[in-house]
Amino acid sequence: MADTHNPIDLAVYTALTAATALTALLSGGTADPSVYQWLAPEGADPPYVVYSVQSPSTPVYTFSGVAYENTVYQVKGVTDDHSARAAGTIAAEIDDALADAGLTVSGYTLMRCRRLQNVDFLEVDAGKRFNHRGALYRIEADPT
């Protein structure tokens, strides 16, 4: 079975960091975008983006083999404001970068990158509020 995580991870990261309207909103700016896989580094200054696989690739088979890979990613903006408005602005830019986007996935032909549902929650750590807003995206890619 093909390793779909690394090429799809790279495609998601590349699309997010290439979206200058998004990276301009992040603490690292466009020069050093604050886009992290799985978890932001300890001490990272919000706002930033975190993306991760929520459902590992499940190959869809036909009689002749794998028809396409099917993966779900969570992609969210994280802020530490008293309101979630800035996280919502970041989420909208994430959507502009990913929803129905033409991602380039090495070794695959992208079939679709589609938003499935929104993600919106709050967490408090040591009395500090963190707002999380984004979405789940289904990525389907055909092995070439």
TABEL-V828925 format. One record per residue. SS is DSSP state (H for helix, E for strand, C for the rest). BURIAL is 1 if it has 9 or more other ideal C-beta (glycine too) atoms within 8 Angstrom, else 0. D_CENTER is the distance of its C-alpha to the mean C-alpha in Angstrom with 1 decimal. Layout:
SS,BURIAL,D_CENTER / SS,BURIAL,D_CENTER
This chain:
C,0,23.6 / C,0,21.2 / C,0,18.5 / H,1,15.3 / H,1,12.8 / H,0,13.5 / H,1,13.5 / H,1,10.3 / H,1,8.6 / H,1,10.4 / H,1,9.7 / H,1,5.9 / H,1,7.2 / H,1,10.1 / H,1,8.9 / H,1,7.3 / H,1,10.4 / H,0,12.7 / C,1,12.1 / H,0,15.1 / H,0,15.2 / H,1,12.0 / H,1,13.0 / C,0,16.5 / C,1,15.5 / C,1,14.3 / C,1,17.0 / C,1,16.8 / C,1,17.2 / C,0,16.9 / C,0,19.0 / C,0,16.9 / C,1,13.4 / C,1,12.4 / E,1,8.9 / E,1,9.1 / E,0,8.3 / C,0,9.7 / C,0,11.8 / C,1,13.0 / C,0,16.4 / C,0,19.4 / C,0,20.7 / C,1,17.7 / C,0,18.5 / C,1,16.2 / C,1,14.7 / E,1,11.5 / E,1,7.7 / E,1,6.6 / E,1,4.0 / E,0,6.5 / E,1,8.5 / E,0,10.4 / E,0,12.8 / C,0,13.8 / C,1,14.9 / C,0,18.1 / C,1,20.2 / E,1,22.1 / E,0,25.6 / E,0,28.5 / C,0,32.0 / C,0,31.3 / E,0,28.3 / E,1,24.5 / E,0,23.7 / E,1,19.9 / E,1,17.0 / E,1,15.0 / E,1,11.7 / E,1,9.5 / E,1,6.0 / E,1,5.5 / E,1,3.2 / E,1,6.5 / E,1,9.2 / E,1,12.1 / E,1,15.6 / C,1,19.1 / C,1,21.2 / C,0,23.8 / C,0,21.9 / C,1,18.3 / H,0,18.9 / H,1,17.1 / H,1,13.9 / H,1,14.4 / H,1,14.9 / H,1,11.6 / H,1,9.9 / H,0,12.1 / H,1,11.2 / H,1,7.4 / H,1,9.1 / H,1,11.5 / H,1,9.3 / H,1,7.7 / C,1,10.3 / C,0,13.0 / C,0,12.1 / C,0,14.1 / C,1,11.8 / C,0,14.2 / C,1,14.1 / C,0,17.2 / C,0,19.7 / E,1,18.3 / E,0,18.7 / E,1,15.7 / E,0,17.0 / E,0,14.2 / E,1,10.6 / E,0,11.4 / E,1,10.4 / E,0,12.3 / E,0,12.8 / E,0,12.1 / E,1,11.5 / E,0,14.1 / E,0,16.1 / E,0,18.2 / E,0,19.2 / E,0,22.2 / E,0,22.9 / C,0,26.4 / C,0,27.0 / E,0,24.0 / E,1,21.7 / E,1,17.8 / E,1,16.0 / E,1,12.6 / E,1,11.3 / E,1,8.3 / E,1,8.0 / E,1,7.9 / E,1,7.5 / E,1,10.3 / E,1,10.5 / E,1,14.2 / E,1,15.8 / E,1,19.5 / E,1,21.0 / C,0,23.3
